[in-house]
Amino acid sequence: MDTEQYLDVFIDESMEHLDVLYNQLVELEKNPTEKMVIEEIFRAAHTIKGMSATMGFEDVAHLTHYIENVFDGIRYEKISVTAQIIDVLFSAIDKLNAMVEDISGGGDGKQDVQQIVTYLENIEKGIVNDELAVAVEEQTEISTNSLQTLTSIDEFEIAILNQSIEQGFLNYEISVELREDCLLKGARVFMVFEVLEQLGEVIKSEPSVNDLEEENFDRTFTVILVSKNNAEEIKKKINKVSEIESIIVNDFSVEEFRKKEQDTKASPVNGKKLETTSTDQSKQTKERRQASTSKTIRVNIDRLDNLMNLFEELVTDRGRLEQISLELDHTDLRETVERITRVSGDLQDVILNMRMVPVNHVFTRFPSMIRQLARDLNKLVNVEIVGGDTELDRTVIDEIGDPLVHLIRNAIDHGIESPEDRLANDKPEQGTIKLQAYHSGNHVFIEIIDDGAGINKDMILNKAIDNEIITSDQIDMLSDQQIYELIMESGFSTTEVISDISGRGVGLDVVKNAIEKLGGSITVDSTIGEGTVFSIQLPLTLSIISVLLVELQTEKYAIPLSSVIETIIIRKDEILSAHNNMVIDFRGKVVPLVFLNDIFSVPIEKEDDEFASIVIVKRGNNTAGLVVDSFIGQHEVVLKSLGNYLTNIEAISGATILGDGEVALIIDSNALIK
């Protein structure tokens, strides 16, 4: 079989099942006897094993087989879950992840898995101590050639079936046909599986579970069941599910299956009609699957990017139509433009939702890393994940991983205390790091919360003065929030001993720059003895943004609405001077002013001598007033890069084409506040 055409699907689905393994393994550690969690893990591992064996990635299948064995022991209470076992399972899943990533990068996924397999075998044998000592035994290599011609069941499933017979179980082949008028086939299949799982263990299904769930089959499906119940009892209980046409329950024999396969190979094909074999049935099932309508499809991200680019052009033309409609004031034209605006708005929502990915794609990789770092630092750390289903644009997801890793490492190294220190301060010896995500307006907030020692303001100030980040005269002018945010200045570090974990004095400026590059912001809050919160604010999408258009003389500029608090018009005699800066009193708070005409060197042709138009913007807890000549209004625009030649333009993040064809520069208010 040519498996190359299925490679992308294999990689995508393997990544999804790895996410399940990471998530559920965290839950298993908290609830070692929770059956639903164990079953979910077992199913995910079993699916990866089957897919990888089919695709010919034998090392992946080999390792997953032993992972599955351990979970099988946990499921039947032969193995008790301990911290050491969880450590080994995390390491095994990390190895699986590395192998799938290697395949994704064009490799063959082959890696040395013997050591981790030995660990898993020892767990299965009950050899578990503090270091999970490895018993030196001769390892028997699994043959991967003898059963490669089988299409209905693989070698591992055959081994399970043989083992079940030895333990007194019965193996059944059950075929179920749904009624022709069945409306919800997927629901009926689910109900049948619920019955079967109460009676025993489903080892195999044709079509696959995924195809059955997505209704990618005609009306008939077949399962292999391991059970201690008799055939009549099984048939009777399945019959209680409505909309079933027929049920056939037969004993399943591995030997007869092998014999049938050999007979099929030896049967003459010239001028004789072969009996229908399992291979033919599999082929017919595939044909029926291909004929049925799929409810979901996988789309390459490049196609979505192309679709987004085309829609961005549509948004630009929509703005032009709106401008022409206003100028001509034609009723029919205006109504048509309004309808186009509504429809394109709905289309925009659809396209953006297609690009959305849950932050769990990033979060699920962290528990294993946190456990390893905590072990290296001799600390006890628990991880909590909240809001993992919160969705972000795929582009943002791809970029946010590294900053989050840096923040988590910082929280473990600087935030969480040693078990001895925590007990001395009447705190649980195990610290907690909480990863939390949630929507708020057109933004997503991601928070990294620890219950550690908090940030020592005096230490921060002393280090900042030593590094010449601030002067001693500026200390009294800084709020607590501004002091905390000094740790994100370039070159700042409070760690006296440099290590692989603490970094080499780089500090968190890399994190701040990466987040601001995405159009986001980061704030820090802390309480001594109670912990620290890093809060990241990110835009839902990067390409189409809402802006406030303003004028500087005859030039037009755009300020992202995500940064705007309010617009005000004041008398110029209300502008004050403080510390050689122009400021205003805005709702009882002193806000510094930035005169954009000066920043962008706009020639002054005319000026209002009496009033000043000001846009109040924010960055974290800091605010500033951007002085402009006039406000135009709110618009949705397409953010375009200025290109490689204009990357260092101060306080400009990009440009956009307006409805009248003019180009407006987009102001980076974060840079101005800084």
N, C-alpha and C positions, 0 to 999 in steps of 0.2 A: 504494500500500500504506500502510495506517495503521501507522506505525512507533512511535507513542507507547506502545503496549502493551509494546514491547520495550526501552524506554529504560532501565529499571532493570537489565535483563540486560546491555545494551550497556555501561553504566557499570561494573558489577561486573567484567565480563570484560575490559574495557579496563584497569582498575586492575590486575588480575591479570597481564596481559601487560606492563604497564609495570613491574611488579615484576620480571618476568623480564628485561626489557631492562636495568634498572638493575643487577641481580645479574650478568648475563652480561657486561655491558660492563666491570665491574670485573675479571672473570675474563679477558676478552679482553686487557686491558692487561697482565696478568701473563703470559698465554700467547697471543701474537698469532697463532700458527699453529695453534691447537687447533681442529680442524674441528668437533667436537661443539658447542663454544661458539658458533662462527660460525653453524652451522645453527640452533641454538636461538634466537639473536637474529633471524636471518632469518625464521624461522617466526612469532615473536611480532610482528615488524613487519608481516609480510604479513597476519596475521590482523587486526590493528588497522586496516590499510588497507581490507581487504575489508568489515569490519563498519561502519566509519565511512562508506564510500561507500554502502553499502546503507541506512544510516540517514539519509543526506542531509547529513552533516557534511563538506562538501567540503574545507574548510581542513585538517581533520585528515587526510583521505585524501591531500590534495595534499602536505603535509609528509612524511607517512609514506612516500609513494612515493619521495621523494628519499633519505630515510634508507635505505630498502630498496635503492636503487640503489648506495649506498656499500657496504653490507654485501655486496651481490652482487659488487661489484668485489673486496672483501676475500676473499670465498669463492673466487673464481676467480684469486686471486693477481695481479690487475691493480693492486691498491692495497695498499701496505705500511702496516701500522699504526704510527703515531707518536703521541707525546704530544699534538701539535697536533690530530691527527685525533680522538683520544679526547676532547679538550676540546670540539670542535665537536659531536661526537655526544652528549656529556652535555648540552650546551646545547640541542640539538635535542629530546632526550627530556624535558628540563625544560619546554620549550615545549609539547610534546605533553601532558605531565602537567597543565600550567596550563589547556590547552584542554579536557581531559576534566573537570577540576574545575569549570571554568566551565559546562560542560554539566550537571554534577551539581547546580550551584546554580541551574539554571533558564535558563542562557544558551544561546547558539547555537554557542559554541565558536569564533566567528570572531575571529581575531587576525592581526596583520601578521606573516607568516612569510617575507616576501620576502628579508630579509637573511640569515636562517639557510639558506634554500633556495639562495641564491647561494653561500654558503660550501660547502654540500654539493655543488653543481654543480662548483665549482672543485676540490674534492677528487676528484670523479669524472674531471675533465679532467687531473688530475695537478698542479694549481697549488697547491703546499703549501710554505710557508716558515715562518719563526719567528712571523710575525704572521698567517699565512694570508691574504695580501693578496687582495683581491677584484678580479677582472678585470671592468672595466666593459663589460658586454655587454648588448645588448637581450634582455630575457627574454620568452620565448614562453609566453603563458598557455595552460594545458591546457584544452581544451574539455571541459565537464562535461555537455553537453546531448545530444551526438549519439548516445550509446549508453545513455541512461538507461532505454530500454524493455527492454533485454536482461535476462533473469533468470538465465541459466546462467553467463555469464562477464562480467566488467566490462571497462572500457576499458583499465585498466592491464594486465590479463592478456592482452587482445588485442594490446597493444603488445609484450609479451614474446614472444608467439607469432610475431608478424611479424618481430621481431628475430632470433628463433632460426632462422627460415627463411633469412634473409640470411646467417647464420653457418654454414649448412650442416647444421643439425639437422632432424630430422623430427618432426612433431607427430602424436600418436596419441590417439584416443578409445578407452579401454579399459573395458569393462563386465565385471564379475566377479560371478558368482552363486554363493553358498555353498550347500552341501548342506542339505537341510531338517533333517537330524539333527545339524547342527553345534552343539556345546555351547558353545564359547567363541568367539563371533563376533568380539569385539573383538580377541582374540589372533590369529585368522586374518587379520583386516584388517591388523594390525600386521606380520605376516609378509609379506603381499603388498606393503605399503609398503616394507619393508626390501629386497625384491627390486627394486622399481621405482626406489628411490633409488640402487641400484647400477648400474642401467641408464641413468639420466638424472635428470631433474628433474620432480617432480609440480607442475604449475601450478594445478590445480583439482581439487576432489573434490566429488561430490554423492552422498549428504549430506556435510556439512562434516566435517572431521577430528574435531572435538569430538564430534559426534553418532555418528561411527563408533566412537570410543574408548569412548563410553558405551553403545554398542549400541542407539542410538536409530534403528534402521533394520530393514527386513524381512530380505531375504537378498541384495539386489543393490545394488552401488554402482558408480559410474562415475568415472574419473579422466581428466584430460588430461595426457599425458606428453610431454616434450621429450627426444628421445634420438637417437643416431646408429646404434642397433641396428635390424635389420629386424624386421618384425612377427612372423615365425615364431619368431625367437630370443626375443623378448619373451614370446610365448605359451608357449613351451617352458619358460622359467625360472619363470613364474608357476605353471605346472602342477605344479611340484615341491612346492608348498604343498598339504598334504592338506586334505580336506573341502571341495574346490571342485567345484561342479556343472558350470559352463561358463565359458568366457572368450571374449569377442569383442573383437578388436583391429582397428580401422579407422583409416584416415588421417583426420586432422581438418583441415578447411579453414575459415579464418576467413571467406573470401568466401562459401562455401556456407552457413555458419551465418547470415551476414547476410541472404543471399537467402531462406533458409527463414523467417527472422524477418519479412521484408517480405511474403512470400507468406502467412504466417499472418495478418498484419494485413489483407491485401487479400482473403482468402478470404471468400465469402458464408457467412452463418450461417443464413439462413432456409430451412428445409426440406432442408438438405444436411448430411451428416455430415463433419466435418473430420477430416483425418488427424491422428494423434497427433503433437504437436510437443513440442519441449523444454519449452515452458511447461506442457503437460499433464503431462509426465513429472515436472516439478518439483512440480506440484500433487499428483500421486499420491504422490510421495516424502514431501511434507509430511503427507499424510493417513496414510501408513503410519507416519511418525514419531510422529504424535499418537496412533495406536492402540497403539504399542509402549509398554512400561512403562519409565519413566525410573528410572535407578539413583540419581540425585541430584536434589534440589530446592533452590531458593533461598528462604529464609525471611526476611521483614523482621525487623530487629532488635527492632522494637516488639512483635512477636508473641512473640519469645523473652523479652522483658522481662515481658510479661503472664503467660506460662507460669511464669516464675520467681516472680512475685508470688503466683500461685496455689499454687505448691509451698511457698513460705514459710508460707502459711496452714496447709498440711498439716503442716509441721514443728511449728508451734505446737500444733496439735491432737494430733499424735503425742506431744508432751511431756505434754499433759494426760492422754491415755490411759495413758501409762506411770505417771503419778502415781496415777491411780485404781486401776490394777492392783496397785500396791504397797499401797495402803490396804485394798483388799478381799481381797487374797491368794486370788484365785479361780484355780484351775489352768487351766481352759479359757480364761478371759480373759487370763491371763498368757501362755499359748502363742500366742494370737491376736495379742496386742500385740507379742510377739517377732517373729512373722512379718511384721507390718506394718512393724516397724522395719527388718527386713532388706530387704524389698521397696522401701520408701521410700528406704533408703540407696542401693540400686542405681539407683533412679529419679533420685536426686540426682546421682549420677555421670554419668548419661546427659545430664541437663539442663545440667550444668556443662560437659561436653565439647562440647555443641552451641554453647556461647557462646565456646569457646576459639578464639583466633586466633594464628597464629605471629607472633613479634616481628619477623620479617622485614618485615611490613607497615610497621613503623617504620624498621628498619635500612636498607632499600633506598633510602630517600630521602637518606641521609647521605653516601655517597661523592661525589656531585656537589657538595654543600655544602662538604665538606672540601677538595676540589680548589680551589674558588673562594676559600675563606678562605686556604688555603696560598699561592695566587698573590698575593692581596692583601698578604700579610705577607712575601712573598719567601722562603717556606720550601718545602722539599720534604717531602711527607707521603704515606706509603702507608697504606692502610686495610685492615684484616683483619676479617672477620666470621666468628664462630664460634658455632654453636648457634642459627642463625636460625630453625630449625624448632621451637624451644622455644615452648610455647603459654601464653598468658595470657588471662584473661577480657577480653572485648571492651571492657568499661567501663574497665579498667585501661589497655589499649592506647591508647584514645582520649585518656587523660590524661597518659600518660608521655612523649609526643613532645616537648613543649616543654622539660621538665627535661633530657632527653637532649641536645637541641640546645644548651642553655646549657652543659652539662658538656663537650661536644665543642669548642665555641668556646673555652672556658676552657683546654682541653688544648692546642689549637693555639696560642693566644695566649700563655699563661703557661708551658706545659710544653715543647713542642718548640722547640729552639734553631734559630738560623739555620744554614744549611749550613756557613758559615765557622767558627762556634763548635763545631759538631759535629766537623768535621775536626780542629780544634785540640785537641779532647779525645779523639782517636783513636776517634771514633764514625762510622758511616756518615753521609754527608751527608743522606741521606733518613731522616727520622724515621718512626715507625710508631705509628698509633693502632689499637688492637684493641678491637672491640666483641664482647663475649662474653656469652652467656646460657645458663643451665642450671637444672635443677630440683634442689631439695634439700628433701625433706619436703613440707610444704604451702606451700612458698614457691618463687618464682622469683628467681634472682639475676641482675642485669645489671651487668656490669663495663665501665668505660671505662678502658683501660690505655694509657699512653703511655710511650715510652722516652726522655723528655726530661730536663730538668735536675733534676727533683725539686723539693721544697718546701724553701725555706731557713727553718729554724726561727727563727733570730735575727731575720730580717726580719719574720716573722709576729708574733713577740712584741713587737718594737718598734712595729709598726703597731697591734697590739691595745692596747698601753698608750697610744699617742698618741690612739686613738679612744675611750679610757676603757672598753674592753670588759673588760679585767682590770686589776688593780693590780700593781705590781712585787713586792708581798709574796706574790702568788699564784703566781709563776713556778715556784718550787721544788716546788709541790704538783701541777703539771701533768705528765702523762705525755706522751710523744711524740704518741700518738694524740690526746690532748685538744688539744695545740698545733695539730696539723694541722686539727682540726675547728673551730678558731677562724675559719678562712677562710669558714665558712658562717654566721657571725654577721652580724646586720643591719648594713649600712653598711660592711662590711669590704672593702677593695680594696688591692692592692699596686701597681696600675698607676699610674704617675706621669702619663702622658699619656692623657687620655680619648679613646676612639675608638668608632666604631660596633661594633667587634669586642669590645673589652675591656669595654664597658659604661660606666656613669657612676657607679661606686661602689656599685652595688646589691649586688655580691658574689654569693655562692651561697645566700643565705638563702631566696631565692625557690624554688630547687630543693629545698632541705630541707623547706620548708613544704608544697610540692606533693606530695612523696613521703610525708611523714608524714600528710597529709590522706587519702592512699590506704591508710593503715594500714601503711605501709612504713617503712624506715629507711635511712640512708646513712652509710657510713663512709669514711674516707680513710686511705690508707697511702702512704708515700713513702720513697724512698732518694735522697739527694743524688747527682746524676750518673747515676742509673740510670732514674728515672722515677717515676710516680705512678699509683695505682690508686684509682678511685672505685667503691665497691661498693654497689649498691642492692639491698635486700631487699624483695620485694613479695609480698603474699598472692595465692594463685591466684584467689581470688574475693573479692568485697567483701560479699556479702549474708548468707551462712550461714557462721558461724564457730564454732570450738570454743573454749569458755571454761571457766575454773575458777570455780565459784560459791562465794562466801564470805559470811559473815554479819558484820555490824556491829550488835551488839545484836539488835534485831528486824528490821533491814533487810537485804535481800539485794542483793549487787553481783556483777558478772561481770568477770573479768580475762581478756583474750584469751590463749589458751595459747601463741600465737606469741611472747609476751613473757616467758613464765614459764620459769625455769630449774629451780626446785625449791621444794618447800614444806618448812618445818621448824617444829618446836616446841621452844623453848628455855626455860630457867629465866630469869626476869626479872632475877636477879642477874648474869646473863651479859651484860646490856646495859651498854655502856661509854659514856663521854662523851669527845668529841674535838672541839676547836675549836667548842665550844658546840653540837655536834650529837650526837645519840644514834646509836651505831654498834654493830655486832657483828663478831666475827672469824668470817668464813665461809670455811672451807677456806684459811686463811692470808692472806685478803684482807680489808681493812677495808671493810665495806659500811654506808653510811648508812641509817638507818631513817626511814620515813615513817609516821606514825600516822594511819590513815585516819579514825578517829573524830574527830580534830581537824580534818582537812582538810574533811570533809563535815558537820561540826557535828552529829554524831549524839549525842543525849542518852544519857548513861551511866546505865543502870538497874542493871546488875550487872557485876562485873568479876572476872576470875581474877587473884588477887593473886600467884599463884605462877608461872604459865606464860604465854608469849606465842606466838601462832601467826603465822608470818611467811611471806609469799610473796616469794621472790627473783625479781626481774624484771631484764631487761636492755634496753639501748638502745645498739646498737653495742657498744663495749667498756666502757660504763658500766653499773654495776649498782646496785640499791637493794633494800631490804627493806620490803615493805608489811605493816604490822602490822594484823592483823584479829582478830576474836574467835573465829571457827571456820571450818573448811573444810566445804563441802557436797559437792563432787565435780565431775567433768567432765561437760559437757553441750554439745550442739550447739544453737545458738540463732540466731534470725533478727535481724540487726542492723537496727534502725529508727532513722531520724533523729529528733531531738528537735524539729525544725521551726524555722521562722524566728525564733520568739520566744525560743528557748532556745539560741541559737547560741554564746553566750559563757560557758556554764557551765564553770567551771574543772575540768580533768582528767576530763571526762565526754564520751565520743565518741558516745553514743547510748543506746538502751534496748532491752529485749526483753521479751516476754511469756512467763512461765514456765508449766510444765504445770499449776500450781495456780491459774493466772489472775493471779498477782501480776506486777507490773512490776519488773524489775531493771535498774538503771542499769549501763552498761558503762564501766569505768574506762579512761581513756587513760593507761597507765603511762608512755608517752614524755614526756607533759607533767609528770608527777610527778618523773621522773628529772631533767628539765631544770631 
